Amino acid sequence: MEKPLIIFDMDGTLLDLAYDDFIWNHQLPIRYAEQHQCSLEQSRQALFQFYQTHNHTLNWYSTRFWTAKVGVDTLALQHEFKHKVSLREGCIQLLDYLKTNGYPCWLATNADCEGLKFKLEHTELASYFDVIISSETLGHAKEFTEFWQHLHKHHPFNPSHCYFIDDTEKVLKGAESFGIQNLFTIAQPSSLGQSKVSSSYPILNQLTDLIHYLEQAEVTTKYA
C-alpha cells in the first residue's frame, strides 16, 4: 500500500523556536531602541503592539514587512545570529527514518521565502522534502483553509492519507477544516520554553514519537 504523505511545519517543529524568540523578542527590541533612540521598555511596548496587530497574518511572517515597519533590517539580523539556528532533537533521526522507509515528505511553512531560503541553506534539510512551500507563495497563512486549498491545487494530495505536524494549534485547526485527519502538535517548540500540558491534538514529546504512530497505522492497515 502507498505510504501516507507526511507534511511538516518548520519553526517550532523541525527547528528550535528558541532562535526565533531570541531574534524577535530579545534582539529586535534592542535594535529598535537604538534605531529610534528610545528606551528598551518603550521599544518592547511598540513592538508588542505591532505584533498584536499583525499576528496570524502574512505580514507577521514577512521579513520585508517588518524591515519596513520597524526600520531595522530583520533579514540581516537573522543572518547575524545564524549560528543560533538549530534543529530540534530527533529531527534528522525522524527524517532519515521516513526517507529510508519510503514516506513522501513535504515542508509547509509560514516563513516567508527569504526566511525559508536562509534556514534551509543553514540546516541543509531541503534534500529530505519532495515539496517545499511558503505561505507567502500561496498568498494565505496556514491558519486558513485557503492555504490548504491552494496547496492542494498546486500539489494534489489526499487529506485522509496524510499526516501534518505543527506546533501551532490555530494552524492545525486550519488543516483540520480542510480535511486532514492525522494531526499532531509539538510538546516543546522552544528548548527554552514551557512544555504543553494539554492540546486538542496528540502531542509529540519527541519528534521520533511519530514513528510509533506510523508503525501502528501500518499494522492496523495490514490487518484491516
VEXRO-140427 format. One record per residue: z, x, y of N, C-alpha, C in turn; residue number from 1; chain; residue in three letters. Coordinates in Angstrom, 2 decimals. Layout:
BEGIN
nw nu nv caw cau cav cw cu cv k c r
Z X Y Z X Y Z X Y NUM A ALA
...
//
This chain:
BEGIN
nw nu nv caw cau cav cw cu cv k c r
0.00 0.84 -1.20 0.00 0.00 0.00 0.00 0.88 1.25 1 A MET
-0.68 0.41 2.28 -0.77 1.17 3.53 0.61 1.33 4.16 2 A GLU
0.89 2.54 4.63 2.18 2.81 5.27 2.27 2.08 6.61 3 A LYS
3.45 1.60 6.97 3.61 0.94 8.26 3.47 1.94 9.41 4 A PRO
3.06 1.43 10.54 2.96 2.23 11.76 4.35 2.43 12.35 5 A LEU
4.62 3.65 12.81 5.90 3.96 13.46 5.60 4.31 14.92 6 A ILE
6.15 3.52 15.85 5.96 3.78 17.28 7.28 4.27 17.87 7 A ILE
7.21 5.40 18.55 8.40 5.99 19.16 8.33 5.92 20.69 8 A PHE
9.48 5.67 21.28 9.70 5.97 22.69 9.91 7.48 22.80 9 A ASP
9.88 8.01 24.02 10.09 9.45 24.19 11.49 9.78 24.72 10 A MET
11.74 9.51 25.99 13.00 9.91 26.62 14.17 9.05 26.14 11 A ASP
15.19 9.71 25.60 16.34 9.00 25.07 16.19 8.61 23.61 12 A GLY
14.99 8.82 23.08 14.74 8.52 21.66 14.42 9.82 20.92 13 A THR
13.32 10.46 21.29 12.98 11.76 20.71 13.55 12.91 21.54 14 A LEU
13.62 12.70 22.85 14.15 13.73 23.76 15.52 13.32 24.28 15 A LEU
16.35 14.30 24.52 17.71 14.07 25.03 17.63 13.57 26.47 16 A ASP
18.21 12.40 26.71 18.18 11.80 28.04 19.06 12.56 29.04 17 A LEU
19.85 13.50 28.56 20.71 14.29 29.45 19.87 15.02 30.50 18 A ALA
18.66 15.42 30.13 17.78 16.10 31.09 17.42 15.18 32.25 19 A TYR
17.00 13.96 31.94 16.61 13.01 32.99 17.80 12.63 33.86 20 A ASP
18.96 12.47 33.25 20.18 12.20 34.02 20.46 13.34 35.00 21 A ASP
20.27 14.56 34.52 20.51 15.74 35.35 19.56 15.77 36.54 22 A PHE
18.28 15.51 36.29 17.29 15.55 37.37 17.55 14.46 38.40 23 A ILE
17.65 13.21 37.93 17.65 12.07 38.84 19.02 11.73 39.42 24 A TRP
20.08 12.05 38.70 21.42 11.68 39.17 22.25 12.84 39.70 25 A ASN
21.76 14.06 39.49 22.50 15.23 39.96 21.68 16.11 40.90 26 A HIS
20.51 16.54 40.44 19.73 17.45 41.28 19.02 16.74 42.43 27 A GLN
18.42 15.58 42.17 17.70 14.90 43.25 18.62 14.53 44.42 28 A LEU
19.83 14.02 44.17 20.72 13.76 45.31 20.99 15.01 46.16 29 A PRO
21.11 16.16 45.51 21.33 17.41 46.25 20.12 17.74 47.12 30 A ILE
18.92 17.65 46.53 17.69 17.98 47.27 17.42 16.96 48.38 31 A ARG
17.72 15.69 48.10 17.51 14.65 49.10 18.44 14.88 50.29 32 A TYR
19.68 15.26 50.03 20.64 15.54 51.10 20.17 16.72 51.95 33 A ALA
19.64 17.75 51.29 19.13 18.91 52.02 17.92 18.53 52.87 34 A GLU
17.01 17.75 52.29 15.78 17.37 52.97 16.06 16.48 54.19 35 A GLN
17.01 15.58 54.05 17.27 14.59 55.11 18.53 14.90 55.92 36 A HIS
19.11 16.07 55.65 20.28 16.54 56.41 21.38 15.47 56.49 37 A GLN
21.74 14.99 55.31 22.82 14.01 55.22 23.83 14.51 54.19 38 A CYS
24.95 13.82 54.09 25.97 14.22 53.11 25.50 13.85 51.70 39 A SER
26.12 14.48 50.72 25.78 14.18 49.33 26.10 12.72 49.00 40 A LEU
27.19 12.22 49.54 27.56 10.82 49.31 26.53 9.87 49.91 41 A GLU
26.07 10.17 51.11 25.02 9.35 51.74 23.73 9.40 50.93 42 A GLN
23.43 10.58 50.42 22.24 10.76 49.58 22.34 9.90 48.32 43 A SER
23.48 9.95 47.67 23.67 9.17 46.44 23.55 7.68 46.71 44 A ARG
24.12 7.24 47.82 24.05 5.81 48.17 22.62 5.37 48.43 45 A GLN
21.86 6.20 49.15 20.46 5.87 49.45 19.63 5.80 48.17 46 A ALA
19.81 6.81 47.32 19.05 6.84 46.06 19.45 5.69 45.15 47 A LEU
20.73 5.36 45.12 21.19 4.25 44.29 20.50 2.95 44.70 48 A PHE
20.38 2.73 45.99 19.70 1.53 46.49 18.24 1.52 46.07 49 A GLN
17.58 2.68 46.18 16.18 2.79 45.74 16.07 2.50 44.25 50 A PHE
16.97 3.08 43.46 16.94 2.91 42.01 17.13 1.45 41.63 51 A TYR
18.07 0.79 42.29 18.33 -0.62 42.00 17.10 -1.49 42.30 52 A GLN
16.42 -1.17 43.38 15.26 -1.96 43.80 14.10 -1.83 42.83 53 A THR
13.90 -0.64 42.28 12.68 -0.37 41.51 12.91 -0.24 40.00 54 A HIS
14.12 -0.47 39.53 14.41 -0.36 38.10 13.54 -1.33 37.29 55 A ASN
13.04 -0.84 36.16 12.20 -1.61 35.23 10.84 -2.00 35.83 56 A HIS
10.38 -1.22 36.82 9.02 -1.39 37.34 8.26 -0.10 37.08 57 A THR
6.93 -0.13 37.23 6.16 1.10 37.06 6.56 2.15 38.09 58 A LEU
6.94 1.71 39.29 7.38 2.66 40.31 8.57 3.49 39.83 59 A ASN
9.46 2.84 39.09 10.66 3.51 38.57 10.29 4.76 37.77 60 A TRP
9.17 4.71 37.09 8.78 5.79 36.18 7.76 6.75 36.80 61 A TYR
7.41 6.55 38.08 6.32 7.30 38.70 6.85 8.46 39.55 62 A SER
6.50 9.68 39.16 6.90 10.85 39.95 6.20 10.83 41.31 63 A THR
4.96 10.37 41.35 4.25 10.29 42.63 4.94 9.32 43.58 64 A ARG
5.37 8.17 43.05 6.06 7.20 43.88 7.33 7.79 44.46 65 A PHE
8.13 8.43 43.61 9.41 8.95 44.08 9.24 10.12 45.03 66 A TRP
8.23 10.94 44.82 7.95 12.03 45.75 7.66 11.49 47.14 67 A THR
6.83 10.44 47.20 6.51 9.83 48.49 7.71 9.10 49.08 68 A ALA
8.51 8.48 48.23 9.64 7.66 48.68 10.78 8.51 49.25 69 A LYS
11.09 9.60 48.58 12.29 10.36 48.96 11.98 11.68 49.68 70 A VAL
10.71 12.07 49.73 10.36 13.29 50.44 10.71 14.57 49.71 71 A GLY
10.88 14.46 48.40 11.16 15.62 47.54 10.13 15.62 46.42 72 A VAL
9.54 16.77 46.14 8.54 16.87 45.07 9.26 16.75 43.72 73 A ASP
9.27 15.55 43.17 10.06 15.31 41.96 9.44 15.94 40.72 74 A THR
8.12 16.10 40.69 7.50 16.76 39.54 7.84 18.25 39.55 75 A LEU
7.78 18.86 40.73 8.15 20.27 40.85 9.62 20.47 40.47 76 A ALA
10.45 19.51 40.84 11.88 19.58 40.49 12.05 19.56 38.97 77 A LEU
11.28 18.72 38.30 11.37 18.67 36.84 10.91 19.99 36.22 78 A GLN
9.83 20.55 36.75 9.34 21.84 36.24 10.37 22.95 36.47 79 A HIS
11.06 22.88 37.59 12.05 23.91 37.93 13.15 24.00 36.86 80 A GLU
13.47 22.86 36.27 14.55 22.83 35.28 14.01 22.50 33.88 81 A PHE
12.78 22.91 33.60 12.16 22.56 32.32 12.92 23.13 31.12 82 A LYS
13.68 24.20 31.37 14.45 24.80 30.28 15.54 23.87 29.76 83 A HIS
15.83 22.81 30.51 16.85 21.85 30.09 16.28 20.72 29.24 84 A LYS
14.95 20.60 29.16 14.34 19.59 28.29 14.65 19.96 26.84 85 A VAL
15.16 19.01 26.07 15.49 19.33 24.68 15.25 18.14 23.77 86 A SER
14.92 18.45 22.54 14.72 17.43 21.51 16.08 16.91 21.05 87 A LEU
16.11 15.64 20.67 17.33 15.10 20.07 17.45 15.61 18.64 88 A ARG
18.67 15.71 18.18 18.93 16.21 16.84 18.19 15.37 15.80 89 A GLU
17.53 16.05 14.88 16.81 15.37 13.81 15.40 14.97 14.16 90 A GLY
14.97 15.24 15.39 13.64 14.82 15.83 12.53 15.43 14.96 91 A CYS
12.50 16.74 14.86 11.45 17.41 14.09 11.58 17.08 12.60 92 A ILE
12.80 17.01 12.11 13.01 16.67 10.70 12.41 15.30 10.37 93 A GLN
12.62 14.33 11.24 12.07 12.99 11.02 10.55 13.00 11.14 94 A LEU
10.03 13.62 12.18 8.58 13.64 12.38 7.87 14.38 11.25 95 A LEU
8.47 15.45 10.76 7.89 16.17 9.61 7.87 15.28 8.37 96 A ASP
8.95 14.55 8.15 9.02 13.63 7.01 7.91 12.59 7.10 97 A TYR
7.75 12.00 8.27 6.74 10.95 8.44 5.34 11.50 8.24 98 A LEU
5.09 12.69 8.76 3.77 13.31 8.63 3.48 13.65 7.17 99 A LYS
4.47 14.21 6.49 4.31 14.59 5.08 4.06 13.38 4.20 100 A THR
4.69 12.25 4.54 4.59 11.06 3.71 3.54 10.06 4.18 101 A ASN
2.71 10.47 5.12 1.54 9.67 5.48 1.78 8.48 6.38 102 A GLY
2.87 8.50 7.14 3.12 7.42 8.09 2.37 7.68 9.39 103 A TYR
1.54 6.75 9.85 0.92 6.92 11.17 1.97 6.80 12.26 104 A PRO
1.93 7.69 13.23 2.94 7.68 14.30 2.27 7.64 15.67 105 A CYS
2.80 6.79 16.53 2.36 6.69 17.91 3.52 7.00 18.84 106 A TRP
3.18 7.45 20.04 4.18 7.66 21.09 3.84 6.73 22.25 107 A LEU
4.77 5.85 22.58 4.57 4.89 23.68 5.71 5.06 24.67 108 A ALA
5.39 5.54 25.86 6.43 5.89 26.82 6.18 5.27 28.19 109 A THR
7.27 5.03 28.89 7.16 4.60 30.29 7.02 5.78 31.24 110 A ASN
7.17 6.99 30.73 6.95 8.16 31.58 5.53 8.12 32.13 111 A ALA
5.36 8.48 33.39 4.01 8.47 33.94 3.19 9.61 33.33 112 A ASP
1.90 9.63 33.60 1.00 10.58 32.92 1.39 12.03 33.19 113 A CYS
1.78 12.34 34.43 2.16 13.71 34.76 3.45 14.11 34.05 114 A GLU
4.42 13.20 34.05 5.68 13.49 33.36 5.49 13.64 31.86 115 A GLY
4.64 12.79 31.29 4.33 12.85 29.86 3.67 14.18 29.52 116 A LEU
2.67 14.57 30.31 1.96 15.82 30.08 2.92 17.01 30.13 117 A LYS
3.78 17.01 31.12 4.76 18.09 31.28 5.67 18.21 30.06 118 A PHE
6.19 17.09 29.59 7.13 17.14 28.47 6.45 17.44 27.15 119 A LYS
5.23 16.95 26.96 4.51 17.27 25.73 4.16 18.75 25.67 120 A LEU
3.79 19.33 26.80 3.49 20.76 26.83 4.73 21.59 26.51 121 A GLU
5.87 21.13 27.00 7.10 21.90 26.81 7.67 21.75 25.39 122 A HIS
7.51 20.57 24.80 8.12 20.31 23.49 7.16 20.51 22.32 123 A THR
5.85 20.53 22.61 4.81 20.70 21.58 4.88 19.61 20.51 124 A GLU
5.12 18.38 20.94 5.22 17.26 20.00 3.90 16.54 19.76 125 A LEU
2.90 16.80 20.59 1.68 15.98 20.59 1.01 15.90 19.22 126 A ALA
1.06 16.97 18.45 0.34 17.01 17.18 0.88 16.02 16.15 127 A SER
2.05 15.49 16.38 2.64 14.53 15.43 2.09 13.11 15.61 128 A TYR
1.38 12.86 16.70 1.02 11.48 17.03 -0.48 11.23 17.03 129 A PHE
-0.85 10.09 16.45 -2.26 9.67 16.43 -2.66 9.04 17.75 130 A ASP
-1.73 8.37 18.39 -1.95 7.73 19.69 -0.78 8.08 20.60 131 A VAL
-1.09 8.49 21.83 -0.07 8.77 22.84 -0.44 7.98 24.08 132 A ILE
0.48 7.13 24.54 0.15 6.22 25.64 1.28 6.17 26.66 133 A ILE
0.90 6.19 27.93 1.84 6.00 29.03 1.65 4.60 29.60 134 A SER
2.75 3.96 29.95 2.65 2.62 30.54 1.84 2.65 31.84 135 A SER
1.82 3.79 32.51 1.02 3.92 33.73 -0.45 3.65 33.44 136 A GLU
-0.92 4.09 32.29 -2.32 3.90 31.90 -2.65 2.43 31.68 137 A THR
-1.68 1.68 31.14 -1.91 0.27 30.82 -1.56 -0.66 31.97 138 A LEU
-0.87 -0.15 32.97 -0.57 -0.97 34.15 0.62 -1.89 34.02 139 A GLY
1.39 -1.74 32.95 2.59 -2.55 32.74 3.65 -1.70 32.06 140 A HIS
4.91 -1.90 32.46 6.02 -1.20 31.80 6.27 -1.82 30.43 141 A ALA
6.86 -1.05 29.53 7.09 -1.51 28.16 8.04 -2.70 28.08 142 A LYS
8.81 -2.92 29.13 9.73 -4.04 29.15 9.03 -5.39 29.06 143 A GLU
7.72 -5.39 29.35 6.99 -6.65 29.48 5.95 -6.82 28.37 144 A PHE
5.78 -8.06 27.94 4.85 -8.36 26.85 3.44 -7.87 27.16 145 A THR
3.07 -7.87 28.44 1.72 -7.45 28.83 1.41 -6.02 28.39 146 A GLU
2.43 -5.16 28.39 2.21 -3.79 27.91 1.71 -3.81 26.48 147 A PHE
2.39 -4.59 25.64 2.06 -4.63 24.22 0.72 -5.31 23.97 148 A TRP
0.41 -6.30 24.77 -0.89 -6.96 24.66 -2.01 -5.98 24.98 149 A GLN
-1.83 -5.20 26.04 -2.85 -4.23 26.41 -2.94 -3.08 25.40 150 A HIS
-1.79 -2.65 24.89 -1.80 -1.61 23.86 -2.56 -2.09 22.64 151 A LEU
-2.29 -3.32 22.22 -2.96 -3.89 21.05 -4.46 -4.03 21.28 152 A HIS
-4.84 -4.34 22.51 -6.26 -4.49 22.83 -6.99 -3.15 22.71 153 A LYS
-6.35 -2.09 23.19 -6.98 -0.76 23.16 -6.81 -0.07 21.81 154 A HIS
-5.70 -0.34 21.14 -5.40 0.30 19.85 -4.84 -0.77 18.91 155 A HIS
-5.69 -1.54 18.25 -5.22 -2.66 17.42 -4.24 -2.21 16.33 156 A PRO
-3.19 -3.00 16.13 -2.22 -2.74 15.08 -1.57 -4.06 14.69 157 A PHE
-0.93 -4.06 13.52 -0.27 -5.25 13.00 1.21 -5.23 13.38 158 A ASN
1.65 -6.09 14.30 3.06 -6.06 14.74 4.06 -6.28 13.61 159 A PRO
3.65 -7.02 12.58 4.57 -7.30 11.47 4.64 -6.13 10.48 160 A SER
3.75 -5.15 10.63 3.74 -3.99 9.74 3.93 -2.73 10.60 161 A HIS
4.99 -2.77 11.40 5.19 -1.75 12.42 6.68 -1.59 12.69 162 A CYS
7.09 -0.37 12.97 8.46 -0.07 13.40 8.40 0.49 14.82 163 A TYR
9.34 0.07 15.65 9.41 0.59 17.01 10.84 1.02 17.31 164 A PHE
10.98 2.24 17.82 12.30 2.80 18.11 12.37 3.14 19.59 165 A ILE
13.38 2.60 20.27 13.55 2.81 21.72 15.03 2.73 22.06 166 A ASP
15.44 3.44 23.09 16.87 3.43 23.47 17.23 2.33 24.45 167 A ASP
16.23 1.58 24.96 16.48 0.57 25.99 16.31 -0.83 25.43 168 A THR
17.36 -1.64 25.52 17.34 -2.97 24.92 16.28 -3.87 25.55 169 A GLU
16.09 -3.77 26.86 15.10 -4.61 27.52 13.69 -4.30 27.03 170 A LYS
13.43 -3.03 26.73 12.13 -2.64 26.17 11.96 -3.24 24.78 171 A VAL
13.01 -3.17 23.98 12.95 -3.73 22.62 12.72 -5.24 22.67 172 A LEU
13.30 -5.91 23.64 13.08 -7.35 23.78 11.62 -7.64 24.13 173 A LYS
11.01 -6.79 24.95 9.60 -6.95 25.26 8.73 -6.80 24.02 174 A GLY
9.07 -5.81 23.19 8.33 -5.61 21.94 8.54 -6.77 20.98 175 A ALA
9.76 -7.28 20.94 10.08 -8.41 20.07 9.30 -9.66 20.48 176 A GLU
9.19 -9.87 21.78 8.47 -11.05 22.27 6.99 -10.99 21.92 177 A SER
6.48 -9.76 21.74 5.08 -9.60 21.32 4.91 -9.86 19.83 178 A PHE
5.99 -9.69 19.06 5.91 -9.95 17.63 6.27 -8.80 16.73 179 A GLY
6.65 -7.66 17.32 7.10 -6.53 16.50 8.45 -6.88 15.89 180 A ILE
8.56 -6.75 14.58 9.73 -7.25 13.86 10.76 -6.18 13.53 181 A GLN
10.31 -4.97 13.27 11.22 -3.91 12.85 11.58 -3.04 14.06 182 A ASN
12.69 -3.38 14.68 13.09 -2.76 15.94 14.42 -2.03 15.78 183 A LEU
14.49 -0.82 16.34 15.70 -0.01 16.24 16.03 0.60 17.59 184 A PHE
17.33 0.74 17.85 17.77 1.40 19.07 18.51 2.69 18.72 185 A THR
18.86 3.45 19.74 19.47 4.76 19.58 20.94 4.71 19.99 186 A ILE
21.81 5.28 19.16 23.25 5.22 19.44 23.62 6.01 20.69 187 A ALA
23.08 7.21 20.82 23.49 8.08 21.93 22.25 8.74 22.54 188 A GLN
21.57 8.05 23.45 20.33 8.59 24.06 20.54 9.92 24.78 189 A PRO
21.72 10.06 25.44 22.06 11.31 26.11 23.20 11.98 25.36 190 A SER
23.04 13.27 25.10 24.09 14.01 24.39 25.37 14.10 25.21 191 A SER
25.27 13.81 26.50 26.44 13.86 27.38 26.98 12.47 27.70 192 A LEU
26.35 11.45 27.13 26.75 10.07 27.41 27.55 9.44 26.29 193 A GLY
27.99 8.23 26.53 28.75 7.48 25.53 27.81 6.90 24.47 194 A GLN
28.32 6.73 23.27 27.55 6.08 22.21 27.67 4.57 22.33 195 A SER
26.61 3.87 21.96 26.64 2.41 21.95 27.54 1.93 20.83 196 A LYS
28.32 0.91 21.13 29.18 0.34 20.09 28.59 -0.95 19.52 197 A VAL
27.66 -1.55 20.25 27.02 -2.77 19.76 25.63 -2.90 20.37 198 A SER
24.78 -3.65 19.70 23.42 -3.88 20.18 22.85 -5.09 19.46 199 A SER
21.83 -5.69 20.05 21.13 -6.79 19.39 20.23 -6.28 18.27 200 A SER
20.09 -4.95 18.18 19.17 -4.34 17.21 19.92 -3.30 16.38 201 A TYR
19.42 -3.00 15.17 20.04 -1.96 14.36 20.09 -0.64 15.13 202 A PRO
21.22 0.05 15.01 21.44 1.29 15.76 21.25 2.49 14.84 203 A ILE
20.44 3.45 15.28 20.29 4.71 14.56 21.29 5.71 15.13 204 A LEU
22.29 6.07 14.35 23.25 7.09 14.79 22.60 8.46 14.82 205 A ASN
21.70 8.69 13.88 20.87 9.89 13.85 19.43 9.44 13.67 206 A GLN
18.50 10.17 14.24 17.08 9.81 14.08 16.69 9.73 12.61 207 A LEU
17.23 10.64 11.82 16.87 10.68 10.40 17.39 9.47 9.62 208 A THR
18.26 8.66 10.23 18.70 7.42 9.57 17.51 6.50 9.31 209 A ASP
16.45 6.65 10.09 15.27 5.80 9.91 14.66 5.99 8.52 210 A LEU
14.79 7.19 7.98 14.22 7.48 6.66 14.79 6.53 5.61 211 A ILE
16.08 6.28 5.68 16.72 5.36 4.73 16.10 3.97 4.82 212 A HIS
15.91 3.47 6.03 15.31 2.14 6.20 13.90 2.09 5.63 213 A TYR
13.13 3.14 5.86 11.75 3.18 5.37 11.71 3.24 3.84 214 A LEU
12.59 4.03 3.26 12.63 4.14 1.79 13.07 2.82 1.17 215 A GLU
14.04 2.15 1.79 14.48 0.85 1.29 13.36 -0.18 1.37 216 A GLN
12.60 -0.14 2.46 11.48 -1.06 2.63 10.41 -0.83 1.57 217 A ALA
10.19 0.44 1.22 9.20 0.76 0.18 9.63 0.19 -1.16 218 A GLU
10.92 0.33 -1.48 11.44 -0.20 -2.74 11.31 -1.71 -2.77 219 A VAL
11.67 -2.36 -1.67 11.58 -3.82 -1.59 10.15 -4.30 -1.77 220 A THR
9.22 -3.60 -1.12 7.80 -3.96 -1.21 7.28 -3.75 -2.62 221 A THR
7.71 -2.65 -3.24 7.23 -2.30 -4.58 7.61 -3.36 -5.60 222 A LYS
8.81 -3.92 -5.47 9.31 -4.86 -6.47 9.24 -6.31 -6.02 223 A TYR
8.58 -6.53 -4.88 8.45 -7.92 -4.38 7.52 -8.73 -5.26 224 A ALA
//
